[in-house]
Amino acid sequence: VQLVESGGGEVQTGGSLRLSCVVSGRATSRPVMGWFRQAPGKEREMVATIGVNNEITQYLSTVKGRFTVSRDDAKNTMYLQMNSLKPEDSAVYYCNVEDYWGQGTQVTVSS
């Protein structure tokens, strides 16, 4: 299984980014997919998870109302729409499916 993230970059406070994660390598159901992030010197933390058919979503409390996770299983892709970004959102964002992780995409929010 391969996971490839894209869409990271640098934005100013209040800006938006949309991350994508394309999953390939195995055509089996993936009931739960998730986005995690890790900032320098901090532990990796769960940002959002999503079940099949976009049901059962969960969010880190500090991103709730600003971030939206979604998935398109026909395209084997998961998304993370990030609005009203803050400097504390700066981190490497990782896509996760079962025991598999992507390489990460850097998000930097400048003040």
Backbone hydrogen bonds in HBPLUS format (Angstrom, degrees):
<---DONOR---> <-ACCEPTOR-->    atom                        ^
c    i                          cat <-CA-CA->   ^        H-A-AA   ^      H-
h    n   atom  resd res      DA  || num        DHA   H-A  angle D-A-AA Bond
n    s   type  num  typ     dist DA aas  dist angle  dist       angle   num
A0002-GLN N   A0024-SER O   2.70 MM  22  5.18 163.8  1.72 149.9 153.1     1
A0024-SER N   A0002-GLN O   2.88 MM  22  5.18 157.2  1.93 150.1 156.4     2
A0004-VAL N   A0022-VAL O   3.03 MM  18  5.30 155.2  2.10 142.1 150.0     3
A0022-VAL N   A0004-VAL O   3.00 MM  18  5.30 160.1  2.04 143.2 142.7     4
A0006-SER N   A0020-SER O   2.91 MM  14  5.29 139.8  2.08 146.9 151.2     5
A0020-SER N   A0006-SER O   2.90 MM  14  5.29 159.6  1.94 145.0 148.7     6
A0009-GLY N   A0106-GLN O   2.95 MM  97  6.15 117.1  2.35 141.5 159.0     7
A0108-THR N   A0009-GLY O   2.89 MM  99  6.17 165.0  1.92 156.8 157.2     8
A0011-VAL N   A0108-THR O   2.90 MM  97  6.40 155.2  1.96 162.7 170.5     9
A0110-SER N   A0011-VAL O   2.84 MM  99  6.25 159.3  1.88 156.0 160.5    10
A0015-GLY N   A0012-GLN O   2.90 MM   3  5.54 153.2  1.98 146.0 147.7    11
A0013-THR N   A0110-SER O   2.80 MM  97  5.83 130.4  2.05 176.0 168.1    12
A0014-GLY N   A0085-LEU O   2.73 MM  71  4.84 168.4  1.74 144.4 148.7    13
A0085-LEU N   A0015-GLY O   3.08 MM  70  5.45 174.2  2.09 153.0 153.3    14
A0017-LEU N   A0082-MET O   2.94 MM  65  5.25 150.6  2.03 143.7 153.2    15
A0082-MET N   A0017-LEU O   2.78 MM  65  5.25 168.4  1.80 178.2 177.7    16
A0019-LEU N   A0080-LEU O   2.89 MM  61  4.98 162.9  1.92 142.6 141.3    17
A0080-LEU N   A0019-LEU O   2.92 MM  61  4.98 145.6  2.04 137.8 139.0    18
A0021-CYS N   A0078-MET O   2.78 MM  57  5.09 137.0  1.97 154.1 159.6    19
A0078-MET N   A0021-CYS O   2.89 MM  57  5.09 153.7  1.96 139.9 148.3    20
A0023-VAL N   A0076-ASN O   2.83 MM  53  5.38 169.8  1.84 165.7 168.9    21
A0033-MET N   A0050-ILE O   2.98 MM  17  5.47 160.0  2.02 153.7 159.6    22
A0050-ILE N   A0033-MET O   2.84 MM  17  5.47 153.3  1.91 159.2 164.9    23
A0034-GLY N   A0096-ASN O   2.96 MM  62  5.08 156.9  2.01 151.0 152.9    24
A0096-ASN N   A0034-GLY O   2.83 MM  62  5.08 150.9  1.91 154.9 153.5    25
A0035-TRP N   A0048-ALA O   2.75 MM  13  5.25 160.9  1.79 159.3 164.4    26
A0047-VAL N   A0035-TRP O   2.79 MM  12  5.43 165.7  1.81 148.5 148.6    27
A0048-ALA N   A0035-TRP O   3.22 MM  13  5.25 159.7  2.27 136.4 139.0    28
A0036-PHE N   A0094-TYR O   2.82 MM  58  5.07 162.2  1.85 149.4 154.8    29
A0094-TYR N   A0036-PHE O   2.72 MM  58  5.07 161.7  1.75 138.3 144.9    30
A0037-ARG N   A0045-GLU O   2.93 MM   8  5.54 150.8  2.02 150.5 160.0    31
A0045-GLU N   A0037-ARG O   2.85 MM   8  5.54 161.3  1.89 157.8 162.1    32
A0038-GLN N   A0092-VAL O   2.91 MM  54  5.35 146.3  2.02 141.9 152.9    33
A0092-VAL N   A0038-GLN O   3.05 MM  54  5.35 173.3  2.06 135.8 135.4    34
A0042-LYS N   A0039-ALA O   3.00 MM   3  5.40 157.5  2.05 141.0 138.9    35
A0060-LEU N   A0047-VAL O   2.85 MM  13  4.94 151.6  1.93 141.2 137.5    36
A0049-THR N   A0058-GLN O   3.00 MM   9  5.22 149.2  2.09 136.0 142.6    37
A0058-GLN N   A0049-THR O   3.03 MM   9  5.22 152.6  2.10 138.8 142.7    38
A0051-GLY N   A0055-GLU O   2.82 MM   4  5.11 142.1  1.96 164.0 176.4    39
A0055-GLU N   A0052-VAL O   3.11 MM   3  5.85 163.5  2.14 119.1 124.0    40
A0063-VAL N   A0060-LEU O   2.99 MM   3  5.60 161.4  2.02 121.2 127.3    41
A0066-ARG N   A0063-VAL O   2.90 MM   3  5.40 159.6  1.94 136.1 140.6    42
A0067-PHE N   A0063-VAL O   3.00 MM   4  5.65 154.3  2.07 163.3 162.6    43
A0083-ASN N   A0066-ARG O   3.03 MM  17  5.16 157.0  2.09 134.4 141.1    44
A0068-THR N   A0081-GLN O   2.83 MM  13  5.08 150.1  1.92 143.6 152.7    45
A0081-GLN N   A0068-THR O   2.85 MM  13  5.08 163.4  1.87 156.7 153.1    46
A0070-SER N   A0079-TYR O   3.21 MM   9  5.24 158.2  2.26 130.6 133.1    47
A0079-TYR N   A0070-SER O   2.78 MM   9  5.24 169.8  1.79 148.6 150.1    48
A0072-ASP N   A0077-THR O   2.78 MM   5  5.36 165.2  1.80 165.6 168.6    49
A0075-LYS N   A0072-ASP O   2.97 MM   3  5.46 141.7  2.12 110.0 120.5    50
A0077-THR N   A0072-ASP O   3.18 MM   5  5.36 172.2  2.19 137.5 138.9    51
A0089-ASP N   A0086-LYS O   2.84 MM   3  5.39 162.5  1.87 120.3 126.1    52
A0090-SER N   A0087-PRO O   3.05 MM   3  5.59 164.9  2.07 116.4 120.9    53
A0091-ALA N   A0107-VAL O   2.95 MM  16  5.47 142.8  2.09 142.8 154.3    54
A0107-VAL N   A0091-ALA O   2.86 MM  16  5.47 161.3  1.90 158.7 165.0    55
A0093-TYR N   A0105-THR O   2.86 MM  12  5.29 174.7  1.87 146.4 144.9    56
A0105-THR N   A0093-TYR O   2.92 MM  12  5.29 144.6  2.04 137.3 148.4    57
A0102-GLY N   A0095-CYS O   3.06 MM   7  5.32 146.7  2.18 146.2 149.7    58
A0097-VAL N   A0100-TYR O   3.05 MM   3  5.25 159.6  2.09 141.6 147.5    59
A0100-TYR N   A0097-VAL O   2.80 MM   3  5.25 164.1  1.82 140.4 142.4    60
